[in-house]
Amino acid sequence: MSTAEKTLSRMRNNPKNWRIEEVIAVAKNFNLLMRAKEGSHHVFSFPGIKDSVSVPAHKPIKPVYIRQFVELIDRSRGKL
């Protein structure tokens, strides 16, 4: 299991207290596209999936955003 997969598993089990740097690292590993690399939000998407997820860059990131991010990764991997 890679570091990104372990981080994703921890995000799934506890969506509290994550930093945007950790979210970006996981997104890169799972080939998510990222827009708005600067500013107050980062927007993640995946080719072929209509929905995108906007994650605020400030701390702490609320659990609802982490849950949406994890769901996007699961959908990109065909698990949903």
PDB file with SEQRES, HELIX, SHEET and CRYST1 records, atoms N, CA, C and O in Angstrom:
SEQRES   1 A   80  MET SER THR ALA GLU LYS THR LEU SER ARG MET ARG ASN          
SEQRES   2 A   80  ASN PRO LYS ASN TRP ARG ILE GLU GLU VAL ILE ALA VAL          
SEQRES   3 A   80  ALA LYS ASN PHE ASN LEU LEU MET ARG ALA LYS GLU GLY          
SEQRES   4 A   80  SER HIS HIS VAL PHE SER PHE PRO GLY ILE LYS ASP SER          
SEQRES   5 A   80  VAL SER VAL PRO ALA HIS LYS PRO ILE LYS PRO VAL TYR          
SEQRES   6 A   80  ILE ARG GLN PHE VAL GLU LEU ILE ASP ARG SER ARG GLY          
SEQRES   7 A   80  LYS LEU                                                      
HELIX    1 AA1 THR A    3  ASN A   13  1                                  11    
HELIX    2 AA2 ILE A   20  ASN A   29  1                                  10    
HELIX    3 AA3 PRO A   63  SER A   76  1                                  14    
SHEET    1 AA1 3 LEU A  33  ARG A  35  0                                        
SHEET    2 AA1 3 HIS A  41  SER A  45 -1                                        
SHEET    3 AA1 3 VAL A  53  PRO A  56 -1                                        
CRYST1    1.000    1.000    1.000  90.00  90.00  90.00 P 1           1          
ATOM      1  N   MET A   1       0.842  -1.171   0.000  1.00  0.00           N  
ATOM      2  CA  MET A   1       0.000   0.000   0.000  1.00  0.00           C  
ATOM      3  C   MET A   1       0.893   1.243   0.000  1.00  0.00           C  
ATOM      4  O   MET A   1       1.784   1.371   0.840  1.00  0.00           O  
ATOM      5  N   SER A   2       0.653   2.155  -0.942  1.00  0.00           N  
ATOM      6  CA  SER A   2       1.481   3.349  -1.056  1.00  0.00           C  
ATOM      7  C   SER A   2       1.127   4.368   0.031  1.00  0.00           C  
ATOM      8  O   SER A   2       0.118   4.241   0.724  1.00  0.00           O  
ATOM      9  N   THR A   3       1.972   5.364   0.155  1.00  0.00           N  
ATOM     10  CA  THR A   3       1.744   6.415   1.139  1.00  0.00           C  
ATOM     11  C   THR A   3       0.430   7.141   0.862  1.00  0.00           C  
ATOM     12  O   THR A   3      -0.326   7.439   1.787  1.00  0.00           O  
ATOM     13  N   ALA A   4       0.160   7.424  -0.417  1.00  0.00           N  
ATOM     14  CA  ALA A   4      -1.082   8.118  -0.765  1.00  0.00           C  
ATOM     15  C   ALA A   4      -2.303   7.264  -0.422  1.00  0.00           C  
ATOM     16  O   ALA A   4      -3.317   7.792   0.034  1.00  0.00           O  
ATOM     17  N   GLU A   5      -2.214   5.962  -0.635  1.00  0.00           N  
ATOM     18  CA  GLU A   5      -3.335   5.080  -0.293  1.00  0.00           C  
ATOM     19  C   GLU A   5      -3.547   5.040   1.215  1.00  0.00           C  
ATOM     20  O   GLU A   5      -4.686   4.997   1.680  1.00  0.00           O  
ATOM     21  N   LYS A   6      -2.466   5.053   1.977  1.00  0.00           N  
ATOM     22  CA  LYS A   6      -2.580   5.080   3.438  1.00  0.00           C  
ATOM     23  C   LYS A   6      -3.196   6.398   3.899  1.00  0.00           C  
ATOM     24  O   LYS A   6      -4.039   6.415   4.796  1.00  0.00           O  
ATOM     25  N   THR A   7      -2.774   7.497   3.284  1.00  0.00           N  
ATOM     26  CA  THR A   7      -3.336   8.799   3.627  1.00  0.00           C  
ATOM     27  C   THR A   7      -4.812   8.844   3.280  1.00  0.00           C  
ATOM     28  O   THR A   7      -5.618   9.348   4.062  1.00  0.00           O  
ATOM     29  N   LEU A   8      -5.177   8.321   2.113  1.00  0.00           N  
ATOM     30  CA  LEU A   8      -6.579   8.274   1.706  1.00  0.00           C  
ATOM     31  C   LEU A   8      -7.400   7.448   2.699  1.00  0.00           C  
ATOM     32  O   LEU A   8      -8.518   7.828   3.047  1.00  0.00           O  
ATOM     33  N   SER A   9      -6.863   6.350   3.142  1.00  0.00           N  
ATOM     34  CA  SER A   9      -7.546   5.508   4.128  1.00  0.00           C  
ATOM     35  C   SER A   9      -7.751   6.272   5.440  1.00  0.00           C  
ATOM     36  O   SER A   9      -8.812   6.179   6.057  1.00  0.00           O  
ATOM     37  N   ARG A  10      -6.737   7.024   5.859  1.00  0.00           N  
ATOM     38  CA  ARG A  10      -6.863   7.823   7.083  1.00  0.00           C  
ATOM     39  C   ARG A  10      -7.891   8.938   6.896  1.00  0.00           C  
ATOM     40  O   ARG A  10      -8.638   9.258   7.821  1.00  0.00           O  
ATOM     41  N   MET A  11      -7.930   9.530   5.697  1.00  0.00           N  
ATOM     42  CA  MET A  11      -8.936  10.564   5.408  1.00  0.00           C  
ATOM     43  C   MET A  11     -10.342   9.980   5.486  1.00  0.00           C  
ATOM     44  O   MET A  11     -11.264  10.609   6.003  1.00  0.00           O  
ATOM     45  N   ARG A  12     -10.485   8.779   4.968  1.00  0.00           N  
ATOM     46  CA  ARG A  12     -11.793   8.113   4.971  1.00  0.00           C  
ATOM     47  C   ARG A  12     -12.235   7.823   6.416  1.00  0.00           C  
ATOM     48  O   ARG A  12     -13.406   7.994   6.755  1.00  0.00           O  
ATOM     49  N   ASN A  13     -11.306   7.390   7.250  1.00  0.00           N  
ATOM     50  CA  ASN A  13     -11.630   7.030   8.629  1.00  0.00           C  
ATOM     51  C   ASN A  13     -11.785   8.240   9.546  1.00  0.00           C  
ATOM     52  O   ASN A  13     -12.560   8.196  10.501  1.00  0.00           O  
ATOM     53  N   ASN A  14     -11.056   9.318   9.267  1.00  0.00           N  
ATOM     54  CA  ASN A  14     -11.114  10.512  10.105  1.00  0.00           C  
ATOM     55  C   ASN A  14     -10.971  11.745   9.211  1.00  0.00           C  
ATOM     56  O   ASN A  14      -9.849  12.158   8.917  1.00  0.00           O  
ATOM     57  N   PRO A  15     -12.076  12.336   8.776  1.00  0.00           N  
ATOM     58  CA  PRO A  15     -12.010  13.469   7.850  1.00  0.00           C  
ATOM     59  C   PRO A  15     -11.689  14.814   8.510  1.00  0.00           C  
ATOM     60  O   PRO A  15     -11.878  15.861   7.891  1.00  0.00           O  
ATOM     61  N   LYS A  16     -11.217  14.801   9.728  1.00  0.00           N  
ATOM     62  CA  LYS A  16     -10.921  16.051  10.442  1.00  0.00           C  
ATOM     63  C   LYS A  16      -9.430  16.364  10.401  1.00  0.00           C  
ATOM     64  O   LYS A  16      -8.588  15.469  10.320  1.00  0.00           O  
ATOM     65  N   ASN A  17      -9.127  17.667  10.459  1.00  0.00           N  
ATOM     66  CA  ASN A  17      -7.759  18.173  10.648  1.00  0.00           C  
ATOM     67  C   ASN A  17      -6.790  17.829   9.526  1.00  0.00           C  
ATOM     68  O   ASN A  17      -5.685  17.354   9.791  1.00  0.00           O  
ATOM     69  N   TRP A  18      -7.184  18.059   8.283  1.00  0.00           N  
ATOM     70  CA  TRP A  18      -6.290  17.836   7.147  1.00  0.00           C  
ATOM     71  C   TRP A  18      -5.840  19.177   6.591  1.00  0.00           C  
ATOM     72  O   TRP A  18      -6.561  20.172   6.669  1.00  0.00           O  
ATOM     73  N   ARG A  19      -4.647  19.187   6.034  1.00  0.00           N  
ATOM     74  CA  ARG A  19      -4.099  20.383   5.409  1.00  0.00           C  
ATOM     75  C   ARG A  19      -4.215  20.254   3.897  1.00  0.00           C  
ATOM     76  O   ARG A  19      -4.255  19.147   3.359  1.00  0.00           O  
ATOM     77  N   ILE A  20      -4.267  21.393   3.219  1.00  0.00           N  
ATOM     78  CA  ILE A  20      -4.421  21.387   1.772  1.00  0.00           C  
ATOM     79  C   ILE A  20      -3.226  20.714   1.091  1.00  0.00           C  
ATOM     80  O   ILE A  20      -3.388  20.112   0.030  1.00  0.00           O  
ATOM     81  N   GLU A  21      -2.042  20.805   1.675  1.00  0.00           N  
ATOM     82  CA  GLU A  21      -0.861  20.154   1.095  1.00  0.00           C  
ATOM     83  C   GLU A  21      -1.039  18.637   1.041  1.00  0.00           C  
ATOM     84  O   GLU A  21      -0.611  17.991   0.084  1.00  0.00           O  
ATOM     85  N   GLU A  22      -1.665  18.078   2.061  1.00  0.00           N  
ATOM     86  CA  GLU A  22      -1.917  16.632   2.087  1.00  0.00           C  
ATOM     87  C   GLU A  22      -2.963  16.251   1.044  1.00  0.00           C  
ATOM     88  O   GLU A  22      -2.839  15.223   0.379  1.00  0.00           O  
ATOM     89  N   VAL A  23      -3.987  17.078   0.905  1.00  0.00           N  
ATOM     90  CA  VAL A  23      -5.032  16.823  -0.091  1.00  0.00           C  
ATOM     91  C   VAL A  23      -4.422  16.866  -1.497  1.00  0.00           C  
ATOM     92  O   VAL A  23      -4.722  16.011  -2.329  1.00  0.00           O  
ATOM     93  N   ILE A  24      -3.573  17.854  -1.760  1.00  0.00           N  
ATOM     94  CA  ILE A  24      -2.931  17.981  -3.074  1.00  0.00           C  
ATOM     95  C   ILE A  24      -2.046  16.780  -3.370  1.00  0.00           C  
ATOM     96  O   ILE A  24      -2.045  16.273  -4.492  1.00  0.00           O  
ATOM     97  N   ALA A  25      -1.298  16.323  -2.384  1.00  0.00           N  
ATOM     98  CA  ALA A  25      -0.415  15.166  -2.585  1.00  0.00           C  
ATOM     99  C   ALA A  25      -1.215  13.914  -2.959  1.00  0.00           C  
ATOM    100  O   ALA A  25      -0.810  13.160  -3.844  1.00  0.00           O  
ATOM    101  N   VAL A  26      -2.334  13.697  -2.296  1.00  0.00           N  
ATOM    102  CA  VAL A  26      -3.177  12.537  -2.607  1.00  0.00           C  
ATOM    103  C   VAL A  26      -3.783  12.706  -4.000  1.00  0.00           C  
ATOM    104  O   VAL A  26      -3.839  11.752  -4.776  1.00  0.00           O  
ATOM    105  N   ALA A  27      -4.233  13.910  -4.313  1.00  0.00           N  
ATOM    106  CA  ALA A  27      -4.835  14.170  -5.626  1.00  0.00           C  
ATOM    107  C   ALA A  27      -3.852  13.888  -6.753  1.00  0.00           C  
ATOM    108  O   ALA A  27      -4.221  13.295  -7.767  1.00  0.00           O  
ATOM    109  N   LYS A  28      -2.621  14.306  -6.583  1.00  0.00           N  
ATOM    110  CA  LYS A  28      -1.601  14.064  -7.615  1.00  0.00           C  
ATOM    111  C   LYS A  28      -1.371  12.572  -7.800  1.00  0.00           C  
ATOM    112  O   LYS A  28      -1.239  12.098  -8.928  1.00  0.00           O  
ATOM    113  N   ASN A  29      -1.323  11.840  -6.712  1.00  0.00           N  
ATOM    114  CA  ASN A  29      -1.074  10.404  -6.808  1.00  0.00           C  
ATOM    115  C   ASN A  29      -2.197   9.671  -7.517  1.00  0.00           C  
ATOM    116  O   ASN A  29      -1.949   8.674  -8.195  1.00  0.00           O  
ATOM    117  N   PHE A  30      -3.428  10.144  -7.376  1.00  0.00           N  
ATOM    118  CA  PHE A  30      -4.572   9.489  -8.008  1.00  0.00           C  
ATOM    119  C   PHE A  30      -4.986  10.167  -9.316  1.00  0.00           C  
ATOM    120  O   PHE A  30      -6.084   9.942  -9.823  1.00  0.00           O  
ATOM    121  N   ASN A  31      -4.093  11.000  -9.852  1.00  0.00           N  
ATOM    122  CA  ASN A  31      -4.258  11.631 -11.167  1.00  0.00           C  
ATOM    123  C   ASN A  31      -5.488  12.519 -11.286  1.00  0.00           C  
ATOM    124  O   ASN A  31      -6.096  12.599 -12.353  1.00  0.00           O  
ATOM    125  N   LEU A  32      -5.854  13.182 -10.204  1.00  0.00           N  
ATOM    126  CA  LEU A  32      -6.945  14.148 -10.275  1.00  0.00           C  
ATOM    127  C   LEU A  32      -6.408  15.432 -10.904  1.00  0.00           C  
ATOM    128  O   LEU A  32      -5.243  15.786 -10.722  1.00  0.00           O  
ATOM    129  N   LEU A  33      -7.263  16.115 -11.636  1.00  0.00           N  
ATOM    130  CA  LEU A  33      -6.904  17.403 -12.204  1.00  0.00           C  
ATOM    131  C   LEU A  33      -7.162  18.474 -11.159  1.00  0.00           C  
ATOM    132  O   LEU A  33      -8.118  18.378 -10.391  1.00  0.00           O  
ATOM    133  N   MET A  34      -6.303  19.505 -11.127  1.00  0.00           N  
ATOM    134  CA  MET A  34      -6.445  20.545 -10.127  1.00  0.00           C  
ATOM    135  C   MET A  34      -6.452  21.912 -10.812  1.00  0.00           C  
ATOM    136  O   MET A  34      -5.590  22.215 -11.637  1.00  0.00           O  
ATOM    137  N   ARG A  35      -7.441  22.726 -10.450  1.00  0.00           N  
ATOM    138  CA  ARG A  35      -7.517  24.108 -10.919  1.00  0.00           C  
ATOM    139  C   ARG A  35      -7.366  25.029  -9.725  1.00  0.00           C  
ATOM    140  O   ARG A  35      -7.480  24.605  -8.575  1.00  0.00           O  
ATOM    141  N   ALA A  36      -7.108  26.291 -10.012  1.00  0.00           N  
ATOM    142  CA  ALA A  36      -6.993  27.325  -8.966  1.00  0.00           C  
ATOM    143  C   ALA A  36      -5.909  26.953  -7.964  1.00  0.00           C  
ATOM    144  O   ALA A  36      -6.178  26.795  -6.773  1.00  0.00           O  
ATOM    145  N   LYS A  37      -4.698  26.818  -8.451  1.00  0.00           N  
ATOM    146  CA  LYS A  37      -3.596  26.410  -7.595  1.00  0.00           C  
ATOM    147  C   LYS A  37      -3.203  27.484  -6.593  1.00  0.00           C  
ATOM    148  O   LYS A  37      -2.456  27.218  -5.651  1.00  0.00           O  
ATOM    149  N   GLU A  38      -3.701  28.687  -6.795  1.00  0.00           N  
ATOM    150  CA  GLU A  38      -3.481  29.759  -5.838  1.00  0.00           C  
ATOM    151  C   GLU A  38      -4.839  30.306  -5.431  1.00  0.00           C  
ATOM    152  O   GLU A  38      -5.826  30.119  -6.142  1.00  0.00           O  
ATOM    153  N   GLY A  39      -4.889  30.961  -4.321  1.00  0.00           N  
ATOM    154  CA  GLY A  39      -6.154  31.538  -3.881  1.00  0.00           C  
ATOM    155  C   GLY A  39      -6.736  30.770  -2.712  1.00  0.00           C  
ATOM    156  O   GLY A  39      -6.052  29.987  -2.053  1.00  0.00           O  
ATOM    157  N   SER A  40      -8.013  31.011  -2.473  1.00  0.00           N  
ATOM    158  CA  SER A  40      -8.628  30.464  -1.277  1.00  0.00           C  
ATOM    159  C   SER A  40      -9.184  29.056  -1.448  1.00  0.00           C  
ATOM    160  O   SER A  40      -9.462  28.387  -0.453  1.00  0.00           O  
ATOM    161  N   HIS A  41      -9.354  28.587  -2.690  1.00  0.00           N  
ATOM    162  CA  HIS A  41      -9.893  27.249  -2.936  1.00  0.00           C  
ATOM    163  C   HIS A  41      -9.105  26.529  -4.029  1.00  0.00           C  
ATOM    164  O   HIS A  41      -8.529  27.153  -4.920  1.00  0.00           O  
ATOM    165  N   HIS A  42      -9.096  25.213  -3.935  1.00  0.00           N  
ATOM    166  CA  HIS A  42      -8.540  24.360  -4.983  1.00  0.00           C  
ATOM    167  C   HIS A  42      -9.694  23.509  -5.499  1.00  0.00           C  
ATOM    168  O   HIS A  42     -10.488  22.985  -4.717  1.00  0.00           O  
ATOM    169  N   VAL A  43      -9.780  23.376  -6.806  1.00  0.00           N  
ATOM    170  CA  VAL A  43     -10.871  22.614  -7.414  1.00  0.00           C  
ATOM    171  C   VAL A  43     -10.284  21.357  -8.045  1.00  0.00           C  
ATOM    172  O   VAL A  43      -9.379  21.432  -8.876  1.00  0.00           O  
ATOM    173  N   PHE A  44     -10.808  20.200  -7.641  1.00  0.00           N  
ATOM    174  CA  PHE A  44     -10.328  18.911  -8.128  1.00  0.00           C  
ATOM    175  C   PHE A  44     -11.388  18.271  -9.009  1.00  0.00           C  
ATOM    176  O   PHE A  44     -12.584  18.370  -8.733  1.00  0.00           O  
ATOM    177  N   SER A  45     -10.942  17.614 -10.069  1.00  0.00           N  
ATOM    178  CA  SER A  45     -11.863  16.913 -10.967  1.00  0.00           C  
ATOM    179  C   SER A  45     -11.132  15.721 -11.570  1.00  0.00           C  
ATOM    180  O   SER A  45      -9.930  15.538 -11.373  1.00  0.00           O  
ATOM    181  N   PHE A  46     -11.885  14.918 -12.306  1.00  0.00           N  
ATOM    182  CA  PHE A  46     -11.325  13.744 -12.982  1.00  0.00           C  
ATOM    183  C   PHE A  46     -12.006  13.631 -14.338  1.00  0.00           C  
ATOM    184  O   PHE A  46     -13.223  13.791 -14.426  1.00  0.00           O  
ATOM    185  N   PRO A  47     -11.246  13.359 -15.401  1.00  0.00           N  
ATOM    186  CA  PRO A  47     -11.851  13.238 -16.733  1.00  0.00           C  
ATOM    187  C   PRO A  47     -12.950  12.170 -16.750  1.00  0.00           C  
ATOM    188  O   PRO A  47     -12.767  11.066 -16.236  1.00  0.00           O  
ATOM    189  N   GLY A  48     -14.066  12.509 -17.334  1.00  0.00           N  
ATOM    190  CA  GLY A  48     -15.176  11.580 -17.428  1.00  0.00           C  
ATOM    191  C   GLY A  48     -16.156  11.645 -16.269  1.00  0.00           C  
ATOM    192  O   GLY A  48     -17.217  11.023 -16.322  1.00  0.00           O  
ATOM    193  N   ILE A  49     -15.818  12.389 -15.224  1.00  0.00           N  
ATOM    194  CA  ILE A  49     -16.721  12.562 -14.090  1.00  0.00           C  
ATOM    195  C   ILE A  49     -17.191  14.009 -14.114  1.00  0.00           C  
ATOM    196  O   ILE A  49     -16.387  14.940 -14.055  1.00  0.00           O  
ATOM    197  N   LYS A  50     -18.485  14.179 -14.200  1.00  0.00           N  
ATOM    198  CA  LYS A  50     -19.075  15.498 -14.381  1.00  0.00           C  
ATOM    199  C   LYS A  50     -18.851  16.423 -13.186  1.00  0.00           C  
ATOM    200  O   LYS A  50     -18.617  17.618 -13.369  1.00  0.00           O  
ATOM    201  N   ASP A  51     -18.916  15.905 -12.000  1.00  0.00           N  
ATOM    202  CA  ASP A  51     -18.808  16.722 -10.791  1.00  0.00           C  
ATOM    203  C   ASP A  51     -17.350  17.009 -10.446  1.00  0.00           C  
ATOM    204  O   ASP A  51     -16.457  16.204 -10.710  1.00  0.00           O  
ATOM    205  N   SER A  52     -17.138  18.175  -9.851  1.00  0.00           N  
ATOM    206  CA  SER A  52     -15.820  18.516  -9.324  1.00  0.00           C  
ATOM    207  C   SER A  52     -15.984  18.858  -7.843  1.00  0.00           C  
ATOM    208  O   SER A  52     -17.098  19.067  -7.363  1.00  0.00           O  
ATOM    209  N   VAL A  53     -14.872  18.910  -7.137  1.00  0.00           N  
ATOM    210  CA  VAL A  53     -14.889  19.182  -5.700  1.00  0.00           C  
ATOM    211  C   VAL A  53     -14.015  20.397  -5.427  1.00  0.00           C  
ATOM    212  O   VAL A  53     -12.850  20.438  -5.824  1.00  0.00           O  
ATOM    213  N   SER A  54     -14.578  21.371  -4.756  1.00  0.00           N  
ATOM    214  CA  SER A  54     -13.858  22.570  -4.359  1.00  0.00           C  
ATOM    215  C   SER A  54     -13.477  22.436  -2.888  1.00  0.00           C  
ATOM    216  O   SER A  54     -14.335  22.219  -2.032  1.00  0.00           O  
ATOM    217  N   VAL A  55     -12.174  22.566  -2.602  1.00  0.00           N  
ATOM    218  CA  VAL A  55     -11.682  22.418  -1.232  1.00  0.00           C  
ATOM    219  C   VAL A  55     -11.026  23.730  -0.816  1.00  0.00           C  
ATOM    220  O   VAL A  55     -10.123  24.204  -1.505  1.00  0.00           O  
ATOM    221  N   PRO A  56     -11.459  24.328   0.295  1.00  0.00           N  
ATOM    222  CA  PRO A  56     -10.829  25.573   0.743  1.00  0.00           C  
ATOM    223  C   PRO A  56      -9.396  25.329   1.199  1.00  0.00           C  
ATOM    224  O   PRO A  56      -9.072  24.274   1.743  1.00  0.00           O  
ATOM    225  N   ALA A  57      -8.555  26.314   0.970  1.00  0.00           N  
ATOM    226  CA  ALA A  57      -7.142  26.168   1.300  1.00  0.00           C  
ATOM    227  C   ALA A  57      -6.815  26.554   2.730  1.00  0.00           C  
ATOM    228  O   ALA A  57      -5.674  26.394   3.164  1.00  0.00           O  
ATOM    229  N   HIS A  58      -7.793  27.060   3.472  1.00  0.00           N  
ATOM    230  CA  HIS A  58      -7.502  27.481   4.843  1.00  0.00           C  
ATOM    231  C   HIS A  58      -7.668  26.327   5.830  1.00  0.00           C  
ATOM    232  O   HIS A  58      -8.370  25.352   5.565  1.00  0.00           O  
ATOM    233  N   LYS A  59      -7.000  26.470   6.977  1.00  0.00           N  
ATOM    234  CA  LYS A  59      -7.078  25.432   7.996  1.00  0.00           C  
ATOM    235  C   LYS A  59      -8.113  25.810   9.029  1.00  0.00           C  
ATOM    236  O   LYS A  59      -8.328  27.003   9.241  1.00  0.00           O  
ATOM    237  N   PRO A  60      -8.752  24.895   9.669  1.00  0.00           N  
ATOM    238  CA  PRO A  60      -8.824  23.483   9.278  1.00  0.00           C  
ATOM    239  C   PRO A  60      -9.839  23.296   8.160  1.00  0.00           C  
ATOM    240  O   PRO A  60     -10.818  24.036   8.061  1.00  0.00           O  
ATOM    241  N   ILE A  61      -9.594  22.308   7.332  1.00  0.00           N  
ATOM    242  CA  ILE A  61     -10.537  21.973   6.267  1.00  0.00           C  
ATOM    243  C   ILE A  61     -11.679  21.201   6.914  1.00  0.00           C  
ATOM    244  O   ILE A  61     -11.450  20.219   7.620  1.00  0.00           O  
ATOM    245  N   LYS A  62     -12.893  21.641   6.677  1.00  0.00           N  
ATOM    246  CA  LYS A  62     -14.049  20.982   7.284  1.00  0.00           C  
ATOM    247  C   LYS A  62     -14.208  19.563   6.736  1.00  0.00           C  
ATOM    248  O   LYS A  62     -13.920  19.311   5.566  1.00  0.00           O  
ATOM    249  N   PRO A  63     -14.664  18.641   7.581  1.00  0.00           N  
ATOM    250  CA  PRO A  63     -14.811  17.245   7.177  1.00  0.00           C  
ATOM    251  C   PRO A  63     -15.666  17.034   5.929  1.00  0.00           C  
ATOM    252  O   PRO A  63     -15.415  16.096   5.173  1.00  0.00           O  
ATOM    253  N   VAL A  64     -16.666  17.879   5.694  1.00  0.00           N  
ATOM    254  CA  VAL A  64     -17.526  17.699   4.527  1.00  0.00           C  
ATOM    255  C   VAL A  64     -16.715  17.770   3.227  1.00  0.00           C  
ATOM    256  O   VAL A  64     -16.999  17.035   2.281  1.00  0.00           O  
ATOM    257  N   TYR A  65     -15.717  18.644   3.176  1.00  0.00           N  
ATOM    258  CA  TYR A  65     -14.894  18.761   1.970  1.00  0.00           C  
ATOM    259  C   TYR A  65     -14.014  17.534   1.773  1.00  0.00           C  
ATOM    260  O   TYR A  65     -13.803  17.094   0.643  1.00  0.00           O  
ATOM    261  N   ILE A  66     -13.503  16.983   2.862  1.00  0.00           N  
ATOM    262  CA  ILE A  66     -12.670  15.777   2.769  1.00  0.00           C  
ATOM    263  C   ILE A  66     -13.515  14.594   2.322  1.00  0.00           C  
ATOM    264  O   ILE A  66     -13.061  13.778   1.520  1.00  0.00           O  
ATOM    265  N   ARG A  67     -14.739  14.490   2.831  1.00  0.00           N  
ATOM    266  CA  ARG A  67     -15.629  13.397   2.403  1.00  0.00           C  
ATOM    267  C   ARG A  67     -15.925  13.492   0.907  1.00  0.00           C  
ATOM    268  O   ARG A  67     -15.919  12.479   0.207  1.00  0.00           O  
ATOM    269  N   GLN A  68     -16.182  14.699   0.418  1.00  0.00           N  
ATOM    270  CA  GLN A  68     -16.437  14.892  -1.010  1.00  0.00           C  
ATOM    271  C   GLN A  68     -15.209  14.539  -1.838  1.00  0.00           C  
ATOM    272  O   GLN A  68     -15.326  13.939  -2.907  1.00  0.00           O  
ATOM    273  N   PHE A  69     -14.035  14.910  -1.347  1.00  0.00           N  
ATOM    274  CA  PHE A  69     -12.776  14.610  -2.020  1.00  0.00           C  
ATOM    275  C   PHE A  69     -12.558  13.096  -2.102  1.00  0.00           C  
ATOM    276  O   PHE A  69     -12.206  12.572  -3.159  1.00  0.00           O  
ATOM    277  N   VAL A  70     -12.766  12.408  -1.000  1.00  0.00           N  
ATOM    278  CA  VAL A  70     -12.615  10.947  -0.965  1.00  0.00           C  
ATOM    279  C   VAL A  70     -13.614  10.287  -1.916  1.00  0.00           C  
ATOM    280  O   VAL A  70     -13.268   9.330  -2.608  1.00  0.00           O  
ATOM    281  N   GLU A  71     -14.844  10.788  -1.954  1.00  0.00           N  
ATOM    282  CA  GLU A  71     -15.856  10.243  -2.852  1.00  0.00           C  
ATOM    283  C   GLU A  71     -15.444  10.427  -4.321  1.00  0.00           C  
ATOM    284  O   GLU A  71     -15.653   9.534  -5.142  1.00  0.00           O  
ATOM    285  N   LEU A  72     -14.863  11.576  -4.643  1.00  0.00           N  
ATOM    286  CA  LEU A  72     -14.388  11.808  -6.013  1.00  0.00           C  
ATOM    287  C   LEU A  72     -13.302  10.801  -6.388  1.00  0.00           C  
ATOM    288  O   LEU A  72     -13.304  10.272  -7.500  1.00  0.00           O  
ATOM    289  N   ILE A  73     -12.393  10.539  -5.486  1.00  0.00           N  
ATOM    290  CA  ILE A  73     -11.345   9.541  -5.764  1.00  0.00           C  
ATOM    291  C   ILE A  73     -11.960   8.167  -5.935  1.00  0.00           C  
ATOM    292  O   ILE A  73     -11.579   7.433  -6.847  1.00  0.00           O  
ATOM    293  N   ASP A  74     -12.899   7.802  -5.081  1.00  0.00           N  
ATOM    294  CA  ASP A  74     -13.565   6.494  -5.211  1.00  0.00           C  
ATOM    295  C   ASP A  74     -14.278   6.386  -6.565  1.00  0.00           C  
ATOM    296  O   ASP A  74     -14.210   5.344  -7.218  1.00  0.00           O  
ATOM    297  N   ARG A  75     -14.954   7.447  -6.984  1.00  0.00           N  
ATOM    298  CA  ARG A  75     -15.632   7.430  -8.278  1.00  0.00           C  
ATOM    299  C   ARG A  75     -14.618   7.321  -9.416  1.00  0.00           C  
ATOM    300  O   ARG A  75     -14.878   6.639 -10.408  1.00  0.00           O  
ATOM    301  N   SER A  76     -13.484   7.975  -9.288  1.00  0.00           N  
ATOM    302  CA  SER A  76     -12.470   7.919 -10.348  1.00  0.00           C  
ATOM    303  C   SER A  76     -11.853   6.528 -10.456  1.00  0.00           C  
ATOM    304  O   SER A  76     -11.372   6.139 -11.520  1.00  0.00           O  
ATOM    305  N   ARG A  77     -11.869   5.793  -9.375  1.00  0.00           N  
ATOM    306  CA  ARG A  77     -11.314   4.432  -9.364  1.00  0.00           C  
ATOM    307  C   ARG A  77     -12.382   3.382  -9.672  1.00  0.00           C  
ATOM    308  O   ARG A  77     -12.096   2.184  -9.675  1.00  0.00           O  
ATOM    309  N   GLY A  78     -13.610   3.832  -9.929  1.00  0.00           N  
ATOM    310  CA  GLY A  78     -14.687   2.914 -10.276  1.00  0.00           C  
ATOM    311  C   GLY A  78     -15.281   2.179  -9.106  1.00  0.00           C  
ATOM    312  O   GLY A  78     -15.905   1.133  -9.288  1.00  0.00           O  
ATOM    313  N   LYS A  79     -15.102   2.707  -7.885  1.00  0.00           N  
ATOM    314  CA  LYS A  79     -15.632   2.025  -6.706  1.00  0.00           C  
ATOM    315  C   LYS A  79     -17.049   2.438  -6.379  1.00  0.00           C  
ATOM    316  O   LYS A  79     -17.696   1.815  -5.537  1.00  0.00           O  
ATOM    317  N   LEU A  80     -17.556   3.501  -7.042  1.00  0.00           N  
ATOM    318  CA  LEU A  80     -18.935   3.930  -6.781  1.00  0.00           C  
ATOM    319  C   LEU A  80     -19.721   3.884  -8.067  1.00  0.00           C  
ATOM    320  O   LEU A  80     -20.909   4.206  -8.076  1.00  0.00           O  
TER     321      LEU A  80                                                      
END                                                                             
